[in-house]
Amino acid sequence: MARFFLKALLCSFSVLLLLSVLVHSTTTTKHESVLKMTTGVSSPTFDPTRVTQISWRPRAFIYKGFLSDEECDHLINKAKDKLKKSMVADNESGESVLSEVRTSSGMFFTKAEDEVIANIEARLAAWTFLPEENGEAIQVLRYELGQKYEPHMDYFVDEVNQQLGGHRVATVLMYLSNVVKGGETVFPDSELKDAQPKDEDVSDCARGGYAVKPLKGDALLFFGLHPDATEDPMSLHGSCPVIEGEKWSATKWIHVRSFDDPKRDECIDHNSHCGQWAAVGECEKNSIYMVGSDDKPGYCRKSCNRCS
């Protein structure tokens, strides 16, 4: 029954996105057609004229100007003093481990941490037609000179990480800065990898697949699962090394089920990174996320030894 419901949801979403693409191709004025949807804490505006379908295999879409310059700067300024070495999930155990596969630094906000973040999360739900509760907290990443993320899948191979929310069905990459050269998001197995024109500014890494150049404010949405809820191997993607400048991005992973655990008051960790973060002092440095506040428990209370 759950698989049938998910299939129906994803099929409906594909139809809605197709309609948005048709609007994009037939509308001559940028703001002639605007679909307004209310979710969560705000009344976000989803403008289909800014959305372009770039691939069906994998399913991928670009939203031009999803974030304002002020929103991009806000996320960077709020995150830059809290960055830690990025980790990856081990395919066997599901534990988070350091790896040269991923050499960026990053941090997680809490959901609706402030009004700006809450409004972004509401707009993401309006655009993707997926509930806010299915999404993880936004992660901000910084890629400095030479840093990259080797091609990988966002759906899980291990069973440990599927226990909370199931597979990641969709990913939204929001670009918070321009990159002088390099830093492209690349899909090595895209059906359009050989058809995409490449100019001289494209990095050698990006020539190995369909590439999306990071532009401040733009957002890239792609799906790791097919509409029938099976994994899509064509969703393999990576972040090319930064050759000149630096790259800032924000990631929203969205699961097939609610990611907001109704048993948050229990003494358990809700992120596979908790043990490593606690070991390097994040319980004190980032206490709102790790331990929580008076009205909202944190995600790593067990590792921080803060259970009553």
N, C-alpha and C positions, 0 to 999 in steps of 0.2 A: 504494500500500500504506500509506504514512504517513497519507494523508488518511482511509483506511478505519479505521486504528487509532485515530486521533484521534476520528473520529465515534463509534466504539464506546465509547471512553473517556468522551466527553461525554454520550452517551446513558445510560450506566450511572450517571454522576454525577447526571443529572437524576432518574433513578428513585430513587436513594438519598435525594436531597433531598426528593422527593415523599413518601417513606416517613417522613422526619423531620417533615414538615409534618403528616402524618396522626397521628403520635405526639403532636405538639403539640396537636392538636385533640381527642384522645381521652384524654389523661392529665390527671388531676385534681390530682395532687400533683406539685410542681415537680421533685422528684428521684426519682420512681418509676422512670423508664427512662433509664439512662445507658449509652451505647455507649463502651467503652474501647478505644482503638487505640494501639499502640506504634509510633512512628516516630522515627528519628534518635536524639537524645541523651536523650530523656526518655520518660515514659509519659503522654502528654497525655490528658485526659478531654474527649470531645466529648459535650455534653449536648443532644440534639435537642429537648428541651422548651423550650429557650431560643431556638430558631430559628423565625422566622416568614417565610413567603414573602410578599413585598409586591407582586410583579409577575412575570408571565411574559413580557411584552414591554416592556422587556427583562427577562431573568431576573435577579431581584434578591431578596436575603434579608437579614434583620436577625438578628444574634445578640446578645441582650441580655446585658450583663455579660460579654463575651468577655474583657476585661482587668479585673484588679482595680485598685483605686485606687492601690495600691502600684506596680503595673507601669506604670500611666500616669505617675505622678510620676517613676518611675525613668527612663523614656524622655525626658521633658521635661528633667529635670535633667542628663542625660547629653548632650543635644543643644544646649541653649540657648546655650552659648558657642561653638558651631561653625557657626551659621547663616549662610548666604550667600543673596544674591538668587536666587530661583528662575528657571529658564530653561525654554524650550520647544524642541521639535525642529522645525527648518525642514522644511516639506513637500517641498522640492526636494532639498536637500543632505543632510538628516538631521542637520546640525550643530545644536548647542545655541546658542540665541540669546536675548538679553534681549527681553522683550516686555511691553507693557501688558496683554496678554491674561491674564498671570499675574503677580500683584503680591505674592505671599507670599515668605517666606524659608524655607530648608530645608537639610538635610544628610542624607547617607547614613551608616548604620552599615555595618560589615562583617558578613557572615553569622556568626552564632554569636559575636558580639563578646564577650559575656559570658553567664553562665548564664541570666539573665532573658530576654535576646534569643533565645538558643537555644531555650528552652522555648516562647516565643511562636511562633517559626517552626515548631516541631514541632506545636503545636496548630493552626496555620493549615493545615498539610499534612493533619492528621487531619480537620479540618472540610471542606476543599475537595476532599479525595480527589485532590489533585494533588501530585506529588513535590516535596520541598523543593528539589531541584536545579533545578527549572523556575522557581523564583522569583528575582526580583532581591533585592538587599539592601533592608532596610526603610528608607524615607525618612521623616523627621520634618519636618513643616511647621508654621509659625506664621503665622496670619493676624491682623494687627492691624486697628485701626479703618479701615474702608473697603476693605481688601484683599480680593481675590477671584480666581477663576479662571474665565474665560469658558467657556461650553459647548464641549466638545471630545470627541474619541474617544481611547480608550487604545490601540486597535490602530493600526498604523503605515501612513501613506500612502506614505512613502519606502521604498526597498529597502535603504538602508544599515542602518537599525536592525533590519531583519528578519534580518540575517546571523547574529546571535547569539541563538539561542532562538526565532526566528520571531515571529509576532504575539503580543501579549499577549492571552491567552484570557480571563483573569479579573483582577479588581481587588478587593482588600480594603482598605476605608478604616476605620481604627480611630480612634475619637474619644477624645482624651486629656484633654479638658476640656469643661465645659459652656460654652455661649455665651448671654449674656443675651438678645441679639436679633440675628437675622441669622445668616450663616454656614451656612445650610442647604445640603445637597447636593441639587441639583435635576436632574431628568430632563425636559427640555422636550418630548420626543417620546413619553413614556410613554403607553401606551394608557389609563392610569388618571388622567392629569393633570387631567381635568375632573371625575372622580368623587370625588377625594379631598377630604374636608371640610377647610376651612381656617379656623382661628380668628383672632382679631384680633392675636395675637402673631406671626403668620407675616409675613415680609417681603414687599414687593412683588415682588422677584425670585423668591421661592419660589412665588408665585401663578401663575407662568408655566409650571409643570410639576408633576410628582409630586415632593414635597419630603420629605427626611429631616432631622429636627432633630438636630444633634450633641448627644449625651448621653454624658458621661464613662463609658468602659468598653465602650460598644456598638461593634459592628463591622458594616459594610455590605459584603456580597459581591455583585458583579454581573458579568455576562459580556459581553465585547465581541464574541464570536463565537457563532453559532448552533451547535447540536449537529453540524451537517454541516460545520463549520469555515469557513463563510462569514461575512463581517462583518455585524454587526447594527447598522444605523444608529440604531435606537432606544436604543442604549446611550450616545448623546450625553448628556453630563452636565457640570455645572459646580459651582463653589462660590460661593454668593451672598456679597455683601459683608457684612463684619461691621459691624453697626450699633452695638452696645454690648458691651463686653467684648473678649475675644480668643479665637481658636480655635486649638487645638493638635490635630494629627492625625498619624497614622502610616499610610503607604501601603505595601502589598505588591502588586507587579505580578507576575503569574504567566504564563509563556510556554507555548507549545504543545510546545516541546522543552526540553532541558536548557539552562539559562542559565550553568551552571558550565563554562567553557571548559576542555577537557582539555589545552589547550596554553598554560596560564597562565604557563609558564616562558619563553615566547617574548617578544621585546621588542616588544609591541604594547599599545595602550590598549584597555581593555575597557569604557569608558564614553564616550559622545559628549561629555560635559562636561569630560573630562580637560584639554584644552588651556586652557580658560577658568579652571579651578580652579588649574592650575599657575601661570598668569600672575598670580594674586592671592595666591600664597604658600601654597597648600594642601599642597604637597609637604612643607613643614616643619610647618605647623599641624595637619595631619591625616595624619601620615605612615603610620599603620597602614593606613588605607584606600588612600592614594595609592601608597605605596612597598611596604608590606608589612612582615612580620617575618621572623625567621630561618626559621620553619617554614611560612610562607605568603606567597607573592608578592602585591603589591598590584595594584590595578586600573589604575593610571596610570603605570607605570614608564617608558614611552616619553616621555611629556610631562615627567616629572620627571628625565629623563636618568640613570636609575639602572640601566641594563642593563649586564651584564658584557661 
